[in-house]
Amino acid sequence: MFQTGRSKTFLVTLSIGVGLVIALIVAVWVGRPAYRAYKERRAMEQARAFLGSGDVTNGVLSLRLALSLNPANVEAVLRMADVSAALRSPQLLAWRRRAVELDSSPSNQLLLVTSGLAIEKSPYPLTSEALNKLAPAGQTNAEVHLLSGQLALQLKRPEDALRHLNQAVAMQPTNQFYRLRLATLQLQLGDAAGAGGARAELAALAKQTNCSLLALRALVLDALARKDLEAAGNWADALHADPQAIFADRLVRLTVIDYARPSAIGPAIAEAQQQAGTNVLSIVGVAQWMAGHGRVQPALEWLRAQPPELQESVPLLLAQAECYQASRDWVGLEAWLGGRNWKSQEYVRLVLLSRALREQGRIDFADMYWRRAMGVAVMQPQTVLYLYRLTSAWGWDEQMEQLLWAAYENVRGRNDWVLQALSLFYQGHPKTAGLYRLHQVLLERQPRSVPLQNNTAMLALLLDRDSGRALELAHSAYEGEKNNPSVVSTYAYALHMSGQTEEGLKLMATLTDEQLQQPAIALYQAVLLQSLGRTNQSKPYQEAAMRAPLLLPEEAALLESLQP
């Protein structure tokens, strides 16, 4: 009896225990997503609060936490894009693309196009692709035409730009901003027939509160371009008097006075200095204007006359450095920078010192200070962005490439923006070895991507590296897209490089005559034919290859090596 009762008790206890375990498992299984959702909501609340108070660093950290919990959080992605836009970060385009992937609404697509116009380089492949997808919406959406006009302008197709802006205005004739853009473009194009009407339109818009500043600025610039100094002065005075005018508009007036009434420029500068007061950004604006208009020494003297606490602020230190650079006084800049410590901005002092030494031809010391600056900067995305902009402005291509690769290797967390910046860099700098390194990284992330397999294989072949791997990648890409002429030509060239030229030519024979005449494809057809001694057959393809708008150095060498 006891034994039986004990067995029952044990079974009851066991049942309760099992029930509790199951309940716990269920609670964890059900509760875990709920807890993640709670953490995500909390992270977004904190992000909104931080960003609302101007605390970008903690705002971004909160957004990244939300995205780590839910990579499909559209609001977090859009806010990351907004932060990137404010910081002028090359990461902007990547975030805009991600937003469209998650929500392909016209508003997100339009934001992607706007970002592409600001960041991409000609011929703007991503921007053009995004605009093509919006083409149907262009039947009813005037903003599509506005952005299409901007793209046409940046591609140096003014007539297309004018057509799109006319369509935008026709669709929304009461939109003052569209009318302003159209009138401004008509003046920029020097259309004598429409210039009078455009100026009258801008003069009318200058009286409208919504766009008075933009219209007045356009009228000032137009008058200066025509050397109508009286009109420029009148419009500049109107701009200066506009209650919405910002301090930069007062600097525009200084420019007009400098041209139109040079005898009055001294009092005008003094007035601007007085208006600047103790506002650091306004002080910097006046100093930059003075330095840019041949008044470097007076600008330096004025900056040095500021209160000590202002003089040591980073914007004023940078303004003084800009004065030395404007006058190309590299010895003076080196002397002024030496022996200082800019604390949290020390990397800025180091890179400026590097420039001062480089401009004097002291390359070894310049490289030393550059490496020190880069070593400090690459640990933080914000500092990398600052050096990225400096190297871009100075034309330091080699240093920019070094910086971006160092940032990729050192910045913790998501560094997709660095890869985006490298992609943009190589658009304008066809450096085959760097492109190969970038494609290897991208291929590791997307090993099944046919375009990445194809491009990585071709770059390896051009560099004569990793031939076995290149052949494998070329074959894999071919198996994925047998009708893609670029993929076919890469695999054919890979076979040629492995001693199977006849097999490569058989593959090329599957392409149409039109495809074979494409410059990028024709080059490899010519190479394969000549390698078999079929020079006469290769000549038409050689001629087609010469029409290629941009060749990598190794491709240019291939073309050069072909017999005439």
C-alpha positions as CSV (number, residue, x, y, z in Angstrom):
1,M,0.0,0.0,0.0
2,F,2.8,2.4,1.0
3,Q,4.6,1.5,-2.1
4,T,1.6,2.1,-4.3
5,G,0.8,5.4,-2.5
6,R,4.4,6.5,-3.0
7,S,4.2,5.6,-6.7
8,K,1.1,7.7,-7.0
9,T,2.7,10.6,-5.2
10,F,5.8,10.4,-7.4
11,L,3.7,10.3,-10.6
12,V,1.7,13.3,-9.4
13,T,4.9,15.2,-8.6
14,L,6.4,14.2,-11.9
15,S,3.3,15.3,-13.8
16,I,3.4,18.7,-12.0
17,G,7.1,19.0,-12.7
18,V,6.7,18.1,-16.4
19,G,3.8,20.5,-16.6
20,L,5.8,23.3,-15.1
21,V,8.7,22.6,-17.5
22,I,6.3,22.6,-20.5
23,A,4.7,25.8,-19.2
24,L,8.1,27.4,-18.8
25,I,9.1,26.3,-22.3
26,V,5.9,27.7,-23.8
27,A,6.3,30.9,-21.8
28,V,9.8,31.4,-23.1
29,W,8.8,30.4,-26.6
30,V,5.9,32.8,-26.6
31,G,7.5,35.5,-24.5
32,R,10.8,35.7,-26.2
33,P,9.4,37.4,-29.4
34,A,7.3,39.6,-27.1
35,Y,10.4,40.6,-25.1
36,R,12.3,41.3,-28.3
37,A,9.4,43.5,-29.5
38,Y,9.4,45.3,-26.2
39,K,13.2,45.9,-26.5
40,E,12.7,47.1,-30.1
41,R,10.0,49.6,-29.1
42,R,12.1,50.8,-26.2
43,A,15.1,51.3,-28.5
44,M,13.0,53.3,-30.9
45,E,11.6,55.5,-28.1
46,Q,15.1,56.2,-27.0
47,A,16.3,56.9,-30.5
48,R,13.4,59.4,-31.1
49,A,14.3,61.2,-27.8
50,F,18.0,61.3,-28.4
51,L,17.7,62.5,-32.0
52,G,15.0,65.0,-31.0
53,S,17.5,66.5,-28.4
54,G,20.3,66.6,-31.0
55,D,22.2,63.7,-29.4
56,V,23.1,62.0,-32.7
57,T,25.7,59.5,-31.3
58,N,23.3,57.9,-28.8
59,G,20.4,58.2,-31.3
60,V,22.4,56.2,-33.8
61,L,23.3,53.6,-31.2
62,S,19.6,53.2,-30.3
63,L,18.7,52.8,-33.9
64,R,21.3,50.2,-34.4
65,L,20.0,48.3,-31.4
66,A,16.5,48.4,-32.9
67,L,17.8,47.1,-36.2
68,S,19.7,44.3,-34.6
69,L,16.5,43.2,-33.0
70,N,14.5,43.7,-36.2
71,P,16.4,44.4,-39.4
72,A,13.1,45.1,-41.2
73,N,12.2,48.1,-38.9
74,V,11.3,50.7,-41.6
75,E,11.2,53.7,-39.3
76,A,14.7,52.8,-38.0
77,V,16.1,52.5,-41.5
78,L,14.5,55.8,-42.6
79,R,15.9,57.6,-39.5
80,M,19.4,56.1,-40.2
81,A,19.0,57.5,-43.7
82,D,18.0,60.9,-42.4
83,V,21.1,61.0,-40.0
84,S,23.3,59.9,-42.9
85,A,21.9,62.8,-45.0
86,A,22.6,65.3,-42.2
87,L,26.2,64.1,-41.9
88,R,26.6,63.9,-45.7
89,S,27.6,60.3,-45.3
90,P,28.2,58.0,-48.2
91,Q,26.1,55.5,-46.2
92,L,23.0,57.4,-47.2
93,L,22.5,55.6,-50.5
94,A,22.7,52.2,-48.8
95,W,20.1,53.2,-46.2
96,R,17.8,54.6,-48.9
97,R,18.1,51.4,-50.9
98,R,17.3,49.3,-47.8
99,A,14.2,51.5,-47.2
100,V,12.9,50.8,-50.7
101,E,13.5,47.1,-50.3
102,L,11.3,47.2,-47.2
103,D,8.7,49.6,-48.4
104,S,8.7,50.4,-52.2
105,S,6.3,53.3,-51.8
106,P,6.8,56.2,-54.3
107,S,7.9,58.5,-51.4
108,N,10.8,56.1,-50.5
109,Q,11.7,55.7,-54.2
110,L,11.8,59.4,-54.7
111,L,14.1,59.8,-51.6
112,L,16.4,57.2,-53.1
113,V,16.6,59.2,-56.4
114,T,17.2,62.4,-54.5
115,S,20.0,60.8,-52.5
116,G,21.5,59.2,-55.7
117,L,21.6,62.6,-57.4
118,A,23.6,63.9,-54.4
119,I,26.0,61.0,-53.9
120,E,26.4,59.0,-57.1
121,K,28.8,59.8,-59.9
122,S,28.0,60.0,-63.6
123,P,26.4,58.1,-65.2
124,Y,24.3,57.6,-62.1
125,P,23.4,54.0,-62.6
126,L,21.4,53.4,-59.4
127,T,19.6,56.8,-59.8
128,S,18.7,56.1,-63.4
129,E,17.4,52.6,-62.5
130,A,15.2,54.0,-59.7
131,L,13.8,56.8,-62.0
132,N,13.0,54.2,-64.7
133,K,11.0,52.3,-62.2
134,L,9.1,55.5,-61.4
135,A,8.4,56.3,-65.0
136,P,4.8,55.1,-64.9
137,A,4.2,57.4,-61.9
138,G,5.6,60.2,-64.0
139,Q,2.3,60.4,-65.8
140,T,0.7,61.9,-62.7
141,N,3.6,62.8,-60.4
142,A,5.3,66.1,-61.2
143,E,8.1,65.4,-58.7
144,V,9.3,62.5,-61.0
145,H,9.7,65.0,-63.8
146,L,11.5,67.4,-61.4
147,L,14.1,64.8,-60.4
148,S,14.4,63.6,-64.0
149,G,15.2,67.1,-65.0
150,Q,17.9,67.3,-62.3
151,L,19.4,64.0,-63.5
152,A,19.4,65.4,-67.1
153,L,21.2,68.5,-65.9
154,Q,23.8,66.5,-64.1
155,L,24.3,64.4,-67.2
156,K,24.7,67.6,-69.2
157,R,21.5,67.2,-71.2
158,P,19.9,70.6,-70.7
159,E,17.2,70.2,-73.4
160,D,15.9,67.1,-71.6
161,A,16.0,68.9,-68.3
162,L,14.0,71.8,-69.7
163,R,11.4,69.4,-71.2
164,H,11.0,67.6,-67.8
165,L,10.7,70.9,-65.9
166,N,8.1,72.2,-68.4
167,Q,6.1,69.0,-67.8
168,A,6.3,69.4,-64.0
169,V,5.0,73.0,-64.3
170,A,2.3,72.0,-66.7
171,M,1.1,69.3,-64.2
172,Q,1.2,71.7,-61.2
173,P,1.1,75.3,-62.6
174,T,0.4,76.7,-59.1
175,N,3.5,75.1,-57.6
176,Q,5.8,78.1,-57.0
177,F,8.9,75.9,-56.4
178,Y,8.5,74.2,-59.8
179,R,8.1,77.5,-61.6
180,L,11.1,78.9,-59.8
181,R,13.3,75.9,-60.9
182,L,12.1,76.3,-64.5
183,A,12.8,80.0,-64.6
184,T,16.2,79.6,-63.0
185,L,17.1,76.9,-65.5
186,Q,16.0,79.1,-68.4
187,L,18.4,81.8,-67.2
188,Q,21.3,79.3,-66.6
189,L,20.9,78.0,-70.2
190,G,21.2,81.5,-71.6
191,D,18.0,81.3,-73.5
192,A,17.8,84.9,-74.8
193,A,14.2,84.5,-76.0
194,G,12.9,83.3,-72.7
195,A,15.3,85.2,-70.4
196,G,13.0,88.2,-70.0
197,G,10.0,86.1,-69.1
198,A,12.2,84.0,-66.7
199,R,13.4,87.2,-64.9
200,A,9.9,88.5,-64.7
201,E,8.7,85.2,-63.2
202,L,11.5,85.3,-60.6
203,A,10.7,88.9,-59.7
204,A,7.1,87.9,-59.1
205,L,8.1,84.9,-57.1
206,A,10.5,87.1,-55.0
207,K,7.3,88.8,-53.6
208,Q,5.9,85.4,-52.4
209,T,6.8,84.4,-48.9
210,N,7.3,80.7,-49.7
211,C,10.1,81.2,-52.1
212,S,11.3,84.8,-51.9
213,L,14.8,83.9,-50.7
214,L,15.4,81.3,-53.5
215,A,14.1,83.8,-56.2
216,L,16.2,86.7,-54.9
217,R,19.3,84.5,-54.7
218,A,18.7,83.4,-58.3
219,L,18.2,87.0,-59.4
220,V,21.4,88.2,-57.7
221,L,23.5,85.4,-59.4
222,D,21.9,86.1,-62.8
223,A,22.7,89.9,-62.5
224,L,26.3,89.1,-61.5
225,A,26.7,86.7,-64.4
226,R,25.4,89.4,-66.8
227,K,27.7,92.0,-65.1
228,D,24.6,94.1,-64.4
229,L,26.0,95.5,-61.2
230,E,23.2,97.9,-60.6
231,A,20.6,95.2,-60.8
232,A,22.8,92.9,-58.6
233,G,23.0,95.6,-56.0
234,N,19.3,96.2,-55.9
235,W,18.5,92.5,-55.7
236,A,21.2,92.0,-53.0
237,D,19.7,94.9,-50.9
238,A,16.3,93.2,-51.2
239,L,17.8,89.9,-50.1
240,H,19.5,91.6,-47.2
241,A,16.2,93.2,-46.1
242,D,14.1,90.0,-46.4
243,P,13.0,89.0,-42.8
244,Q,13.7,85.4,-43.7
245,A,17.3,86.0,-44.8
246,I,20.0,84.0,-43.1
247,F,23.5,85.2,-42.3
248,A,24.9,83.6,-45.5
249,D,22.6,86.0,-47.5
250,R,24.3,88.9,-45.9
251,L,27.6,87.5,-47.2
252,V,26.1,87.4,-50.7
253,R,25.5,91.1,-50.4
254,L,29.1,91.6,-49.4
255,T,30.1,89.9,-52.7
256,V,27.9,92.3,-54.7
257,I,29.2,95.3,-52.8
258,D,32.8,94.1,-53.4
259,Y,32.1,94.1,-57.2
260,A,29.6,97.0,-57.6
261,R,30.6,99.5,-54.9
262,P,34.2,98.7,-53.8
263,S,34.5,101.9,-51.9
264,A,31.8,100.8,-49.6
265,I,33.2,97.3,-48.9
266,G,35.2,98.3,-45.7
267,P,32.1,99.6,-43.8
268,A,30.1,96.6,-45.1
269,I,32.7,94.1,-43.8
270,A,32.7,95.9,-40.4
271,E,28.9,95.8,-40.3
272,A,29.0,92.0,-41.0
273,Q,31.6,91.5,-38.3
274,Q,29.4,93.4,-35.9
275,Q,26.4,91.4,-36.8
276,A,28.3,88.1,-36.3
277,G,28.7,89.0,-32.7
278,T,29.8,85.9,-30.7
279,N,28.1,83.4,-32.9
280,V,30.8,81.0,-33.9
281,L,29.3,79.9,-37.2
282,S,28.7,83.5,-38.3
283,I,32.3,84.5,-37.3
284,V,33.6,81.6,-39.4
285,G,31.3,82.6,-42.3
286,V,32.7,86.2,-42.3
287,A,36.3,85.0,-42.0
288,Q,35.9,82.5,-44.9
289,W,34.3,85.2,-47.1
290,M,37.3,87.6,-46.3
291,A,39.8,84.9,-47.1
292,G,38.1,83.9,-50.3
293,H,38.1,87.5,-51.5
294,G,41.8,88.3,-51.0
295,R,41.6,89.5,-47.4
296,V,43.4,86.6,-45.7
297,Q,45.6,88.7,-43.3
298,P,42.7,90.9,-42.1
299,A,40.7,87.7,-41.6
300,L,43.4,86.1,-39.5
301,E,43.8,89.3,-37.4
302,W,40.1,89.4,-36.8
303,L,40.0,85.8,-35.8
304,R,42.9,86.3,-33.4
305,A,41.1,89.3,-31.8
306,Q,38.2,87.1,-30.7
307,P,37.8,86.2,-27.0
308,P,40.2,83.4,-26.0
309,E,37.3,80.9,-25.3
310,L,36.1,81.4,-28.9
311,Q,39.6,81.2,-30.4
312,E,40.1,77.7,-29.0
313,S,36.8,76.4,-30.4
314,V,37.3,73.9,-33.2
315,P,35.4,75.9,-35.9
316,L,37.6,79.0,-35.3
317,L,40.7,76.9,-35.3
318,L,39.6,75.4,-38.6
319,A,38.8,78.9,-40.0
320,Q,42.4,80.0,-39.2
321,A,43.7,76.9,-40.9
322,E,41.6,77.7,-43.9
323,C,43.1,81.2,-44.1
324,Y,46.6,79.8,-44.3
325,Q,45.4,77.3,-46.9
326,A,43.7,80.0,-48.9
327,S,46.9,82.0,-49.2
328,R,48.9,78.8,-49.7
329,D,51.1,79.8,-46.7
330,W,52.2,76.2,-46.0
331,V,55.2,77.2,-43.9
332,G,53.0,79.5,-41.8
333,L,50.4,76.7,-41.4
334,E,53.0,74.3,-40.3
335,A,54.4,76.7,-37.7
336,W,50.9,77.6,-36.4
337,L,49.9,74.0,-36.0
338,G,53.1,72.8,-34.4
339,G,53.2,72.4,-30.7
340,R,49.4,72.5,-30.3
341,N,46.9,69.9,-29.1
342,W,43.3,70.0,-30.3
343,K,42.3,67.3,-27.8
344,S,39.3,65.3,-29.2
345,Q,40.0,66.9,-32.6
346,E,43.7,66.2,-32.6
347,Y,43.3,64.0,-35.7
348,V,42.2,67.1,-37.6
349,R,45.3,69.0,-36.6
350,L,47.4,66.0,-37.7
351,V,45.8,65.8,-41.1
352,L,46.2,69.6,-41.7
353,L,49.9,69.3,-40.7
354,S,50.2,66.4,-43.2
355,R,48.9,68.7,-45.9
356,A,51.2,71.6,-45.0
357,L,54.2,69.2,-45.2
358,R,53.0,67.5,-48.4
359,E,52.6,70.9,-50.1
360,Q,56.2,71.7,-49.2
361,G,57.3,68.4,-50.8
362,R,58.2,66.8,-47.5
363,I,56.4,63.6,-48.3
364,D,57.9,61.3,-45.7
365,F,56.9,63.5,-42.8
366,A,53.5,64.2,-44.4
367,D,52.9,60.4,-44.7
368,M,53.9,60.0,-41.0
369,Y,51.3,62.5,-39.8
370,W,48.7,61.2,-42.2
371,R,49.1,57.7,-40.8
372,R,48.8,59.0,-37.2
373,A,45.7,61.0,-38.1
374,M,44.1,58.0,-39.9
375,G,45.0,55.6,-37.0
376,V,43.0,57.8,-34.6
377,A,40.1,58.5,-37.0
378,V,39.3,55.0,-38.3
379,M,38.0,53.9,-34.9
380,Q,34.9,56.2,-35.2
381,P,32.6,56.5,-38.2
382,Q,32.1,60.2,-37.7
383,T,35.8,61.0,-37.8
384,V,36.2,58.8,-40.9
385,L,33.5,60.8,-42.6
386,Y,35.3,64.0,-41.8
387,L,38.6,62.8,-43.3
388,Y,36.7,61.3,-46.2
389,R,35.4,64.7,-47.1
390,L,38.8,66.4,-46.6
391,T,40.6,63.9,-48.8
392,S,37.9,64.3,-51.5
393,A,38.2,68.1,-51.4
394,W,42.0,67.9,-51.6
395,G,42.1,65.3,-54.4
396,W,44.0,62.9,-52.2
397,D,42.9,59.8,-54.0
398,E,45.5,57.4,-52.6
399,Q,44.9,58.6,-49.0
400,M,41.1,58.3,-49.5
401,E,41.4,54.7,-50.6
402,Q,43.7,53.9,-47.7
403,L,41.3,55.5,-45.3
404,L,38.3,53.6,-46.5
405,W,40.0,50.2,-46.4
406,A,41.4,51.0,-42.9
407,A,37.9,52.0,-41.8
408,Y,36.4,48.7,-43.2
409,E,38.9,46.7,-41.2
410,N,38.6,48.7,-38.0
411,V,35.0,50.1,-37.6
412,R,33.0,47.7,-35.5
413,G,29.5,46.8,-36.3
414,R,27.8,47.4,-39.6
415,N,30.3,48.9,-42.1
416,D,28.2,48.6,-45.2
417,W,28.6,52.4,-45.7
418,V,32.4,51.9,-46.1
419,L,31.8,49.5,-48.9
420,Q,29.3,51.9,-50.5
421,A,31.9,54.7,-50.3
422,L,34.5,52.3,-51.8
423,S,32.1,51.5,-54.7
424,L,31.6,55.2,-55.3
425,F,35.4,55.8,-55.2
426,Y,36.1,53.1,-57.7
427,Q,33.4,54.5,-60.1
428,G,35.7,57.5,-60.6
429,H,39.0,55.7,-60.1
430,P,39.2,52.5,-62.2
431,K,41.9,50.8,-60.1
432,T,41.8,47.1,-60.9
433,A,43.5,45.8,-57.8
434,G,41.3,47.8,-55.5
435,L,38.2,46.7,-57.4
436,Y,39.2,43.1,-57.2
437,R,39.7,43.4,-53.4
438,L,36.2,45.1,-53.1
439,H,34.5,42.4,-55.2
440,Q,36.1,39.6,-53.1
441,V,34.6,41.2,-50.0
442,L,31.2,41.6,-51.6
443,L,31.3,38.1,-53.0
444,E,31.9,36.7,-49.5
445,R,28.7,38.4,-48.5
446,Q,26.7,37.3,-51.5
447,P,28.4,34.2,-52.8
448,R,25.5,33.3,-55.2
449,S,25.4,36.6,-56.9
450,V,26.0,36.1,-60.6
451,P,27.1,39.7,-61.3
452,L,29.6,39.5,-58.4
453,Q,30.9,36.1,-59.6
454,N,31.3,37.4,-63.1
455,N,33.0,40.6,-62.2
456,T,35.3,39.0,-59.6
457,A,36.4,36.4,-62.2
458,M,37.1,39.0,-64.8
459,L,39.1,41.2,-62.5
460,A,41.2,38.2,-61.3
461,L,41.8,37.3,-65.0
462,L,42.9,40.8,-65.9
463,L,45.3,40.9,-62.9
464,D,46.5,37.3,-63.7
465,R,45.7,36.2,-60.1
466,D,43.9,33.1,-58.7
467,S,43.4,31.7,-62.2
468,G,41.8,28.4,-60.9
469,R,39.3,30.3,-58.7
470,A,38.6,32.7,-61.6
471,L,37.7,29.8,-63.9
472,E,35.4,28.3,-61.3
473,L,33.6,31.6,-60.7
474,A,33.3,32.3,-64.4
475,H,31.8,28.8,-65.0
476,S,29.4,29.3,-62.0
477,A,28.2,32.6,-63.4
478,Y,27.8,31.1,-66.8
479,E,25.7,28.3,-65.4
480,G,23.5,30.9,-63.8
481,E,23.0,33.2,-66.8
482,K,24.0,31.5,-70.1
483,N,22.3,34.2,-72.1
484,N,24.1,37.2,-70.5
485,P,26.8,38.4,-73.0
486,S,29.0,39.8,-70.3
487,V,29.0,36.5,-68.5
488,V,29.6,34.5,-71.7
489,S,32.6,36.7,-72.6
490,T,34.1,36.3,-69.1
491,Y,33.8,32.6,-69.2
492,A,35.2,32.5,-72.8
493,Y,38.2,34.6,-71.7
494,A,38.7,32.4,-68.7
495,L,38.8,29.3,-71.0
496,H,41.3,31.2,-73.2
497,M,43.5,32.0,-70.2
498,S,43.5,28.3,-69.3
499,G,44.6,27.2,-72.8
500,Q,41.1,26.4,-74.2
501,T,40.8,29.2,-76.7
502,E,38.8,27.2,-79.2
503,E,36.2,26.3,-76.5
504,G,36.1,30.0,-75.6
505,L,35.3,30.9,-79.2
506,K,32.6,28.3,-79.4
507,L,31.0,30.1,-76.5
508,M,31.3,33.5,-78.1
509,A,29.6,32.1,-81.2
510,T,26.4,31.7,-79.2
511,L,26.2,35.5,-79.0
512,T,24.4,37.6,-81.7
513,D,26.4,39.9,-84.0
514,E,24.9,42.9,-82.2
515,Q,26.1,41.5,-78.8
516,L,29.6,40.8,-80.2
517,Q,29.8,44.4,-81.4
518,Q,29.3,45.8,-77.9
519,P,32.7,47.4,-77.0
520,A,33.1,45.5,-73.7
521,I,32.4,42.2,-75.5
522,A,34.2,42.9,-78.7
523,L,37.5,43.4,-76.9
524,Y,37.6,39.8,-75.8
525,Q,36.4,38.4,-79.1
526,A,39.3,40.3,-80.8
527,V,41.8,38.9,-78.2
528,L,40.6,35.3,-78.7
529,L,40.7,35.5,-82.5
530,Q,44.1,37.1,-82.6
531,S,45.6,34.5,-80.3
532,L,44.7,31.9,-82.9
533,G,46.3,34.0,-85.7
534,R,42.9,35.1,-87.2
535,T,43.9,38.8,-87.3
536,N,41.7,39.8,-90.2
537,Q,38.6,38.4,-88.5
538,S,39.5,40.3,-85.3
539,K,39.7,43.7,-86.9
540,P,36.0,44.6,-86.8
541,Y,35.9,43.7,-83.1
542,Q,39.1,45.6,-82.4
543,E,37.4,48.7,-83.9
544,A,34.3,48.2,-81.9
545,A,36.4,47.8,-78.7
546,M,38.0,51.2,-79.3
547,R,34.5,52.8,-78.8
548,A,34.5,51.7,-75.2
549,P,33.9,54.9,-73.0
550,L,36.0,53.6,-70.1
551,L,38.4,50.7,-69.9
552,L,40.4,49.4,-66.9
553,P,44.1,49.8,-67.3
554,E,44.6,46.1,-68.0
555,E,41.9,46.2,-70.6
556,A,43.5,49.2,-72.3
557,A,46.7,47.3,-72.3
558,L,45.0,44.3,-73.9
559,L,43.6,46.5,-76.6
560,E,46.9,48.1,-77.2
561,S,48.6,44.7,-77.6
562,L,46.4,43.7,-80.5
563,Q,47.9,43.9,-83.9
564,P,46.7,46.7,-86.1
